[in-house]
Amino acid sequence: MSRFLLLFSQIILIFSTITSSEKTEPTCQDIDAYNVCYYKGVLVEVTQRRFEDRLDLSDLDLLAIRKDAFKNVTATHLYLNQNNRISVLKRKSFRGLPKLERLHLDDNVVPLSEHLFAELGHLESLSLVFNRINSIPRDSFAGLSSLIWLYLGHNDIPAIEAESFSNLNPGLLYLWLNNNKIARVAPGSFAGLTELNRLHLDHNQLEGLASGAFRGLNKLEDLYLNNNRITSVSEALLRDLVGLKRLYLQQNEISTLEPGTFQGLSQLEQLRLDGNKLSRVAVGTFTGLFKLEDLNLSDNHIHTIDNGAFADVVKLRILYFSGNNITEIDKKITGLPSEVIVV
């Protein structure tokens, strides 16, 4: 009997050892210049064997990144964007990447949180496209003091709050928020991004924008508001955009434009209003657009053009006007420059 008990205990011990080993020992493999260890979807440790500026951790079916998983890795580009499902990240998950410049986290399930990327002071480009993100907590991007490109398109973000981009690098140049569910932009949301050059808010659910939504964006050159549900725009909304060169408002629900709406946009070169519900072009609609070269009013319901309606657009080169209820425009009466091409 005692022999049986001893044998049984040994079997249990061996089984326990095997089970324990299976639970704790990660899988390690060499990927280019790196040794990568992971266990049950958790990235455990990454060490560098020789210099290589690109680290591609795609196709590992990762679910999480452990704190301090990277051991002084000098890569400048990190790819985690294919065939992973990362949903667990902590503030220190990216510590140990002192030279990282580009981080690709597309097609994961990354939830944003305060100071999540704070260890990445040299990061210039961060891509979080297709991550089902549904909120931007305060200070999510704090510490990214070198960031220039931020991609947040194709998520589920419902609104941009006043603190959404708090402590983000004021030198950010390009921001993508397209293809979300944004229905509201709080006044001053972008006020800290004083160097922003391009802002994508297209393909969202905006019906209107409050005055002050674009406060501080006096260096913005490209603003994409197309493919929303916007019913009107005002001079008060646009007055801060003194450096704007291209304004995309096509495919919205705009039915009227008040005289002077664009009067603060003295640098504007291109204006797209096609695919709206405009019925009339009134005198003063384009007041202040001294540099406008390209104007698209096609596919509206325009049946009336006031005399002199285009008198202010002295540099206009091309007017897109097909798909309206007027078949021919008298350039002299409407004030269009004689050299303008009407398409």
C-alpha positions, 0 to 999 in steps of 0.5 A: 500500500505504501509503495502504491502511495509513493508511486501515486505521489511521484506521478502527481509530482511529475504531472504538477511539474509538467503543468507548472512548466506549461504555465510559466515557460514562454515561447521564444523565437528569433525575429530578425535581430530580436529575440521575442518571448510570449506566452498565451498571447502576452508579450513577455520579453523582447531583447536585441541581438544586433542593430535593426531599426525595424521590429515587426511583431505581426502574426503573433496573435498577441492579446497584451504587452507586459510592463517592461517587455522591451529590454532597451530595444533601439528600434525606431519602427515598431509594427504590431498591426497585423494578426494581433488582438491587443487589448491590454496595455499599461503605461510601462508597456512601451518602456525600453524603447528609447529611440522609437519614432513610429508605432503601428497599432492598427487592427487591435482592440487598444483602449486609451488610458491616461499616460499610456504612451508617456514613455515614448518621448521620441515618437513622431507617428502613432497609428491606432486605426481600426481599434474600436476606440470609443473614448479619448480620456484626458492625457491619453497622449501626454508625454508624446512631446515629438508627435507629428502624425496621429491616426485615430480614424475608423474607430467608434469615438462619439465626441471630441471633448475639451480635454481629449488632447490635453498635454499632447505635443502642441507641435502636432501637424496632422490629425486623423479623426475620420470615419468615427461616430463623432457627433459633437466637438466641444469648443476649444478641443484643439486649442492646444494644437497650435501648429496643426496643419491638417485636420480630418473630421470627415465621415462622421455624424456631425450635424453642427459645430459650436463656435470655438470648435476650431479655436487656436487653429490659425495655422491649419491649412486643410480642414476635412468636414465632408460626408457628415450631416452638417446643416449650416456653417457660420462666420463665427465657426470659421473665423479662427481659421485665418491660414486655411487653404482648403475647406472640404464641406461636400456631401453634407446637408447645407441648404443656405449660406449667409453672406460673409460666412467665409469672409475671414478665410482670406488665404482659402484656395479651394472650397468644396460644397458639392453634394449639399442642398443649396438652392441660391447663391446670394450676393456676399456669399463669397466675400473675403475669398480673394485667393479662391481658385477652385470652387465646387458647387455641383450636385446641389439644387441651385436655381437662383444666382444673384447678380454679382454673386461671384464678384469677390472671387477675382482669382477663380480659375474653375467653377464646378456647377453641374447637377444644378437647376441652372444650365448656363451661367451669365458670367458678366451678370453674376460677376464671374471672371471671364477666364473662369472655366465652368464645368 
